[in-house]
Amino acid sequence: MIAGLDRRAAVARLLAGRGDLLVVAGLGSPTYDVAAAGDHERNFYLWGAMGAAAMIGLGLALAQPRLPVLVVTGDGELLMGLGALATIAAQNPPNLTIAVLDNERYGETGGQKSHTGHATDLAAVARGCGIADSRTVTRQDDLPSFAERLHRVGESSAVGIIKVSQGEPTRVLPARDGAFLKDRLRISLGLAPS
């Protein structure tokens, strides 16, 4: 068992002063934590799209190059779509940041140990794919510099593996209607609903 950061507090810190930030929240805990930090018209919550958060974030980053895009996902979800890191590195949008809440467990399926609880180092995998700005955040003091990075368009994509403690705070459930969430995001960007 890891002794990591408080997951909910870490996400709240990342989203503080969010400005124009677009947020894609992965399945389960990332969605609950992003919603707990405050529902926002620029939050796009995934319900049942395990493994897709990073690629949806890539699409948004490419479509909205002037806006910072943050993907908040978990270790289990990123492991399911690991090839996304190679695709992101190939495109390398400077406005895309991926924050991985890593508790070394598959939280949505019963708490089984994930690969990061064994030997897999997701920051090293991201660097190996070509995302040079890849780091592991293990201390509260490391969060501000990572948070500063995700609120701006940088030089390249970035990945932060945030080691969080295990446990399940009370779930904060945002809207589950995919069409509503999509249209709400489009309208916030000045686009017509589809």
Contacts in CASP RR format, 6 or more apart in sequence:
PFRMAT RR
TARGET T0000
AUTHOR 0000-0000-0000
METHOD contacts of the structure
MODEL  1
MIAGLDRRAAVARLLAGRGDLLVVAGLGSPTYDVAAAGDHERNFYLWGAM
GAAAMIGLGLALAQPRLPVLVVTGDGELLMGLGALATIAAQNPPNLTIAV
LDNERYGETGGQKSHTGHATDLAAVARGCGIADSRTVTRQDDLPSFAERL
HRVGESSAVGIIKVSQGEPTRVLPARDGAFLKDRLRISLGLAPS
1 166 0 8 1.000
2 103 0 8 1.000
2 104 0 8 1.000
2 117 0 8 1.000
2 163 0 8 1.000
2 165 0 8 1.000
2 166 0 8 1.000
3 165 0 8 1.000
4 103 0 8 1.000
4 138 0 8 1.000
4 163 0 8 1.000
4 164 0 8 1.000
4 165 0 8 1.000
5 137 0 8 1.000
5 138 0 8 1.000
5 139 0 8 1.000
5 140 0 8 1.000
5 143 0 8 1.000
5 162 0 8 1.000
5 163 0 8 1.000
5 164 0 8 1.000
5 165 0 8 1.000
6 164 0 8 1.000
6 165 0 8 1.000
7 29 0 8 1.000
7 33 0 8 1.000
7 101 0 8 1.000
7 103 0 8 1.000
7 164 0 8 1.000
7 165 0 8 1.000
7 167 0 8 1.000
7 169 0 8 1.000
8 33 0 8 1.000
8 36 0 8 1.000
8 37 0 8 1.000
8 169 0 8 1.000
10 101 0 8 1.000
10 137 0 8 1.000
10 143 0 8 1.000
10 162 0 8 1.000
10 164 0 8 1.000
11 30 0 8 1.000
11 33 0 8 1.000
11 34 0 8 1.000
11 36 0 8 1.000
11 37 0 8 1.000
11 72 0 8 1.000
11 99 0 8 1.000
11 101 0 8 1.000
12 33 0 8 1.000
12 36 0 8 1.000
12 37 0 8 1.000
13 143 0 8 1.000
13 144 0 8 1.000
13 147 0 8 1.000
14 70 0 8 1.000
14 72 0 8 1.000
14 99 0 8 1.000
14 143 0 8 1.000
14 146 0 8 1.000
14 147 0 8 1.000
14 150 0 8 1.000
15 21 0 8 1.000
15 23 0 8 1.000
15 34 0 8 1.000
15 37 0 8 1.000
15 38 0 8 1.000
15 70 0 8 1.000
16 147 0 8 1.000
17 151 0 8 1.000
18 40 0 8 1.000
18 42 0 8 1.000
18 151 0 8 1.000
19 151 0 8 1.000
20 42 0 8 1.000
20 67 0 8 1.000
20 68 0 8 1.000
21 42 0 8 1.000
21 67 0 8 1.000
21 68 0 8 1.000
21 69 0 8 1.000
21 70 0 8 1.000
21 150 0 8 1.000
21 151 0 8 1.000
22 42 0 8 1.000
22 44 0 8 1.000
22 57 0 8 1.000
22 60 0 8 1.000
22 64 0 8 1.000
22 67 0 8 1.000
22 68 0 8 1.000
22 69 0 8 1.000
22 70 0 8 1.000
22 185 0 8 1.000
23 34 0 8 1.000
23 40 0 8 1.000
23 42 0 8 1.000
23 43 0 8 1.000
23 44 0 8 1.000
23 69 0 8 1.000
23 70 0 8 1.000
23 71 0 8 1.000
23 72 0 8 1.000
24 44 0 8 1.000
24 46 0 8 1.000
24 53 0 8 1.000
24 56 0 8 1.000
24 57 0 8 1.000
24 60 0 8 1.000
24 69 0 8 1.000
24 70 0 8 1.000
24 71 0 8 1.000
24 72 0 8 1.000
25 31 0 8 1.000
25 33 0 8 1.000
25 34 0 8 1.000
25 35 0 8 1.000
25 43 0 8 1.000
25 44 0 8 1.000
25 45 0 8 1.000
25 46 0 8 1.000
25 53 0 8 1.000
25 72 0 8 1.000
25 73 0 8 1.000
26 45 0 8 1.000
26 46 0 8 1.000
26 49 0 8 1.000
26 51 0 8 1.000
26 53 0 8 1.000
26 71 0 8 1.000
26 72 0 8 1.000
26 73 0 8 1.000
26 74 0 8 1.000
26 77 0 8 1.000
27 46 0 8 1.000
27 47 0 8 1.000
27 48 0 8 1.000
27 49 0 8 1.000
27 50 0 8 1.000
27 51 0 8 1.000
27 53 0 8 1.000
27 77 0 8 1.000
27 108 0 8 1.000
28 107 0 8 1.000
28 108 0 8 1.000
29 74 0 8 1.000
29 101 0 8 1.000
29 107 0 8 1.000
29 108 0 8 1.000
29 168 0 8 1.000
30 53 0 8 1.000
30 72 0 8 1.000
30 73 0 8 1.000
30 74 0 8 1.000
30 77 0 8 1.000
30 101 0 8 1.000
31 45 0 8 1.000
31 46 0 8 1.000
31 47 0 8 1.000
31 174 0 8 1.000
32 169 0 8 1.000
32 171 0 8 1.000
32 172 0 8 1.000
32 173 0 8 1.000
33 72 0 8 1.000
33 101 0 8 1.000
33 169 0 8 1.000
33 172 0 8 1.000
34 43 0 8 1.000
34 45 0 8 1.000
34 72 0 8 1.000
34 174 0 8 1.000
35 43 0 8 1.000
35 45 0 8 1.000
35 172 0 8 1.000
35 173 0 8 1.000
35 174 0 8 1.000
36 169 0 8 1.000
36 172 0 8 1.000
39 174 0 8 1.000
39 175 0 8 1.000
41 184 0 8 1.000
41 185 0 8 1.000
41 187 0 8 1.000
41 188 0 8 1.000
42 185 0 8 1.000
42 188 0 8 1.000
42 189 0 8 1.000
43 174 0 8 1.000
43 181 0 8 1.000
43 185 0 8 1.000
44 56 0 8 1.000
44 60 0 8 1.000
44 181 0 8 1.000
44 182 0 8 1.000
44 185 0 8 1.000
45 174 0 8 1.000
45 175 0 8 1.000
45 176 0 8 1.000
45 181 0 8 1.000
46 52 0 8 1.000
46 53 0 8 1.000
46 56 0 8 1.000
47 176 0 8 1.000
47 178 0 8 1.000
49 56 0 8 1.000
50 77 0 8 1.000
50 80 0 8 1.000
50 108 0 8 1.000
51 73 0 8 1.000
51 77 0 8 1.000
51 78 0 8 1.000
51 80 0 8 1.000
51 81 0 8 1.000
51 84 0 8 1.000
52 81 0 8 1.000
53 71 0 8 1.000
53 72 0 8 1.000
53 73 0 8 1.000
53 77 0 8 1.000
53 78 0 8 1.000
54 71 0 8 1.000
54 73 0 8 1.000
54 78 0 8 1.000
54 81 0 8 1.000
54 84 0 8 1.000
54 85 0 8 1.000
54 88 0 8 1.000
54 98 0 8 1.000
55 81 0 8 1.000
55 84 0 8 1.000
55 87 0 8 1.000
56 71 0 8 1.000
57 69 0 8 1.000
57 71 0 8 1.000
57 96 0 8 1.000
58 84 0 8 1.000
58 87 0 8 1.000
58 88 0 8 1.000
58 91 0 8 1.000
58 93 0 8 1.000
58 96 0 8 1.000
60 69 0 8 1.000
61 69 0 8 1.000
61 93 0 8 1.000
61 95 0 8 1.000
61 96 0 8 1.000
61 157 0 8 1.000
62 91 0 8 1.000
62 93 0 8 1.000
64 95 0 8 1.000
64 189 0 8 1.000
65 93 0 8 1.000
65 95 0 8 1.000
65 153 0 8 1.000
66 95 0 8 1.000
66 153 0 8 1.000
67 95 0 8 1.000
67 153 0 8 1.000
68 95 0 8 1.000
68 97 0 8 1.000
68 150 0 8 1.000
68 151 0 8 1.000
68 152 0 8 1.000
68 153 0 8 1.000
69 93 0 8 1.000
69 95 0 8 1.000
69 96 0 8 1.000
69 97 0 8 1.000
70 97 0 8 1.000
70 98 0 8 1.000
70 99 0 8 1.000
70 150 0 8 1.000
71 96 0 8 1.000
71 97 0 8 1.000
71 98 0 8 1.000
71 99 0 8 1.000
72 99 0 8 1.000
72 101 0 8 1.000
73 98 0 8 1.000
73 99 0 8 1.000
73 100 0 8 1.000
73 101 0 8 1.000
74 100 0 8 1.000
74 101 0 8 1.000
74 102 0 8 1.000
75 100 0 8 1.000
75 101 0 8 1.000
75 102 0 8 1.000
75 103 0 8 1.000
75 104 0 8 1.000
75 105 0 8 1.000
75 114 0 8 1.000
75 115 0 8 1.000
75 116 0 8 1.000
75 122 0 8 1.000
75 161 0 8 1.000
76 106 0 8 1.000
76 107 0 8 1.000
76 114 0 8 1.000
76 116 0 8 1.000
78 84 0 8 1.000
78 85 0 8 1.000
78 98 0 8 1.000
78 100 0 8 1.000
78 122 0 8 1.000
79 114 0 8 1.000
79 115 0 8 1.000
79 116 0 8 1.000
79 120 0 8 1.000
79 122 0 8 1.000
82 125 0 8 1.000
83 129 0 8 1.000
85 125 0 8 1.000
85 126 0 8 1.000
85 129 0 8 1.000
85 130 0 8 1.000
85 131 0 8 1.000
85 159 0 8 1.000
86 129 0 8 1.000
86 130 0 8 1.000
88 96 0 8 1.000
88 98 0 8 1.000
88 129 0 8 1.000
88 131 0 8 1.000
88 157 0 8 1.000
89 126 0 8 1.000
89 129 0 8 1.000
89 130 0 8 1.000
89 131 0 8 1.000
89 157 0 8 1.000
91 157 0 8 1.000
92 131 0 8 1.000
92 156 0 8 1.000
92 157 0 8 1.000
93 157 0 8 1.000
94 153 0 8 1.000
94 154 0 8 1.000
94 155 0 8 1.000
94 156 0 8 1.000
94 157 0 8 1.000
95 153 0 8 1.000
95 154 0 8 1.000
96 157 0 8 1.000
96 158 0 8 1.000
97 149 0 8 1.000
97 150 0 8 1.000
97 157 0 8 1.000
97 158 0 8 1.000
97 159 0 8 1.000
97 160 0 8 1.000
98 126 0 8 1.000
98 157 0 8 1.000
98 158 0 8 1.000
98 159 0 8 1.000
98 160 0 8 1.000
99 146 0 8 1.000
99 150 0 8 1.000
99 160 0 8 1.000
99 162 0 8 1.000
100 122 0 8 1.000
100 159 0 8 1.000
100 160 0 8 1.000
100 161 0 8 1.000
100 162 0 8 1.000
101 162 0 8 1.000
101 164 0 8 1.000
102 116 0 8 1.000
102 122 0 8 1.000
102 161 0 8 1.000
102 162 0 8 1.000
102 163 0 8 1.000
102 164 0 8 1.000
103 163 0 8 1.000
103 164 0 8 1.000
103 165 0 8 1.000
103 166 0 8 1.000
103 167 0 8 1.000
104 113 0 8 1.000
104 114 0 8 1.000
104 116 0 8 1.000
104 117 0 8 1.000
104 166 0 8 1.000
105 111 0 8 1.000
105 112 0 8 1.000
105 113 0 8 1.000
105 114 0 8 1.000
105 117 0 8 1.000
105 166 0 8 1.000
106 112 0 8 1.000
106 113 0 8 1.000
106 114 0 8 1.000
107 168 0 8 1.000
114 120 0 8 1.000
116 122 0 8 1.000
116 161 0 8 1.000
121 136 0 8 1.000
121 161 0 8 1.000
122 136 0 8 1.000
122 159 0 8 1.000
122 161 0 8 1.000
123 134 0 8 1.000
123 135 0 8 1.000
123 136 0 8 1.000
123 159 0 8 1.000
123 160 0 8 1.000
123 161 0 8 1.000
124 134 0 8 1.000
126 134 0 8 1.000
126 159 0 8 1.000
126 160 0 8 1.000
126 161 0 8 1.000
127 134 0 8 1.000
131 156 0 8 1.000
131 157 0 8 1.000
131 158 0 8 1.000
131 159 0 8 1.000
132 156 0 8 1.000
133 149 0 8 1.000
133 155 0 8 1.000
133 156 0 8 1.000
133 157 0 8 1.000
133 158 0 8 1.000
133 159 0 8 1.000
134 158 0 8 1.000
134 159 0 8 1.000
134 160 0 8 1.000
134 161 0 8 1.000
135 142 0 8 1.000
135 146 0 8 1.000
135 158 0 8 1.000
135 159 0 8 1.000
135 160 0 8 1.000
135 161 0 8 1.000
136 160 0 8 1.000
136 161 0 8 1.000
136 162 0 8 1.000
136 163 0 8 1.000
137 143 0 8 1.000
137 146 0 8 1.000
137 160 0 8 1.000
137 161 0 8 1.000
137 162 0 8 1.000
137 163 0 8 1.000
138 163 0 8 1.000
143 162 0 8 1.000
146 158 0 8 1.000
146 160 0 8 1.000
146 162 0 8 1.000
149 158 0 8 1.000
150 158 0 8 1.000
175 181 0 8 1.000
182 193 0 8 1.000
182 194 0 8 1.000
183 193 0 8 1.000
183 194 0 8 1.000
186 192 0 8 1.000
186 193 0 8 1.000
186 194 0 8 1.000
187 193 0 8 1.000
END
